[in-house]
Amino acid sequence: MENRQEKLFELLDKSGASLYALLTKLTLREDVAEELMQELFIKLSNHKELRKIGNWNAYAHRVAINLAFDWRRKQKRICLSLNNVPEIASNEKSPLSNLINSEESQEMLDAIRQLNKAPRQAIVMRYIQQQPYEDIAEQMNKTTHQVRALCHKAINRLRDLLGSGRKEIQNV
Amino acid sequence: MSKIDENEIRRRLEELSQIQPTHEATERAINRARLGFTWGTVTRSYKIKSPIIKFAAAAALLICAGYIIGRVSSAQPVDIEQLRAEIETSLRSSLTASCEQIKDELHQQVQRDLTEFSAQTLAASTTVTDQRLMELIRLIDAARMQDYLRVAAAIEKIEIDKTKLGNGLQALATRTNELLRTEQN
């Protein structure tokens, strides 16, 4: 029990900031990211087979990605009016560009949410966290070629998803 | 199906990657997470496993819930301040309303009492005056009677003296006659 707690404290000190930043990027809400951060560590502390986890940092980031997209799925049905579109955290642009960027970012994140788990993780790690392919491959227990292929497929799928959304808007 | 440009996707992903939370928010989130999982660990370490203890805890909770429901559903304790304020307001209004009536009744009562007292006083004084007058009359009668008796005694004495004077004058006349006879003789 003590060992588990020590490991979690170590993880929090070492990767807490990056986990929170990741959650903020995926939710675009600092308050929600804070909630999910707490939920993440409670989940980790309640994990029954923690000994089997080889790379704590990678596992925590995977759980964080899943938590963020689960939250996005729950929020899907809530229609956002122009007044309550949340501002992007720490963006120093004008309110109008904030709004446009926020809508674009929401659209992009909703599209990423629709990807399968592996390509989703790959695209988040590669393009949002901007990690090198080698690190992603190590964390996902895959080769760099496999990761590149996953990212390529994911980009194509995103093009489809975002393109179809744009076509729907044009038809309307 | 029209596809969006790949560069556009990369640009948007690049924008997402630029988002960074504030330092304060990060600190706050880390502290909260630390507290959260510490508390979670503590609560888990005290997790109750025995069914008997669980049953006892459930029974205790049930009793507590019943007690709380009973307290909530029972009559609320009297709010003394509110009650006092209500009574004061009620009394003030009722007193204000009946103040004039009470004044009138009191005035009439005082008038009645004064009238009765004066009548009684007058009656009592009349009786005493009568008694005094009767006594005076009795005293005057007694004095007059005494005067009559004295006058009667004086008159009787005068009559007695008058008889004695007549007898003396008669005896004197007799003697005078005898004396004259003697001289003539």
Contacts between the chains, C-beta under 8 A, distances in Angstrom:
chain1	res1	chain2	res2	distance
A	1	B	41	7.1
A	1	B	45	6.6
A	4	B	41	7.7
A	5	B	37	8.0
A	5	B	38	7.4
A	5	B	41	5.7
A	8	B	37	5.8
A	9	B	34	7.2
A	12	B	30	6.1
A	12	B	33	6.1
A	12	B	34	5.8
A	16	B	26	7.6
A	16	B	29	7.5
A	16	B	30	4.2
A	16	B	33	6.7
A	17	B	26	5.2
A	17	B	30	7.0
A	20	B	21	6.0
A	20	B	25	7.6
A	20	B	26	5.1
A	20	B	29	4.6
A	20	B	30	6.8
A	21	B	19	7.9
A	21	B	20	6.0
A	21	B	21	5.8
A	21	B	26	7.2
A	24	B	19	6.3
A	24	B	20	7.6
A	24	B	21	4.3
A	24	B	25	7.7
A	25	B	16	5.5
A	25	B	17	6.9
A	25	B	19	4.8
A	28	B	19	7.2
A	30	B	21	5.3
A	30	B	22	7.3
A	30	B	25	4.7
A	30	B	29	7.9
A	33	B	21	6.7
A	33	B	25	7.9
A	33	B	29	6.6
A	34	B	25	7.0
A	34	B	28	6.5
A	34	B	29	4.3
A	34	B	32	6.0
A	37	B	29	4.6
A	37	B	30	7.5
A	37	B	32	7.0
A	37	B	33	4.8
A	38	B	29	7.6
A	38	B	32	5.2
A	38	B	33	4.9
A	38	B	36	4.0
A	38	B	37	7.8
A	39	B	36	8.0
A	40	B	33	7.1
A	41	B	33	4.3
A	41	B	34	7.6
A	41	B	36	5.9
A	41	B	37	4.0
A	42	B	36	5.4
A	42	B	37	5.4
A	42	B	40	4.8
A	44	B	37	6.9
A	45	B	37	4.1
A	45	B	40	5.1
A	45	B	41	5.4
A	45	B	44	7.7
A	46	B	40	6.5
A	46	B	44	6.9
A	88	B	19	5.6
A	89	B	19	5.6
A	89	B	20	7.3
A	89	B	21	5.1
A	89	B	22	7.4
A	89	B	25	7.6
A	90	B	19	6.4
A	90	B	20	5.0
A	90	B	21	6.1
A	90	B	22	5.8
A	91	B	19	6.8
A	101	B	15	6.1
A	104	B	12	5.6
A	104	B	15	7.4
A	105	B	12	6.8
A	105	B	15	6.5
A	105	B	16	5.6
A	105	B	19	7.9
A	108	B	9	7.5
A	108	B	12	4.6
A	108	B	13	6.8
A	108	B	16	6.5
A	109	B	16	7.3
A	123	B	13	7.5
A	127	B	10	7.1
A	127	B	13	3.8
A	127	B	14	7.3
A	127	B	16	7.6
A	127	B	17	6.4
A	128	B	13	6.2
A	128	B	16	5.2
A	128	B	17	5.0
A	129	B	17	7.1
A	130	B	17	5.3
A	155	B	6	6.0
A	155	B	9	6.0
A	155	B	10	7.8
A	158	B	4	7.9
A	158	B	9	5.4
A	159	B	3	4.3
A	159	B	4	5.3
A	159	B	5	7.9
A	159	B	6	6.3
A	159	B	9	6.3
A	160	B	1	6.4
A	160	B	3	6.5
A	162	B	4	4.4
A	162	B	9	6.9
A	163	B	1	5.9
A	163	B	2	4.9
A	163	B	3	4.2
A	163	B	4	4.8
A	164	B	1	5.9
A	166	B	2	6.7
A	166	B	4	6.4
A	167	B	1	6.9
A	167	B	2	5.4
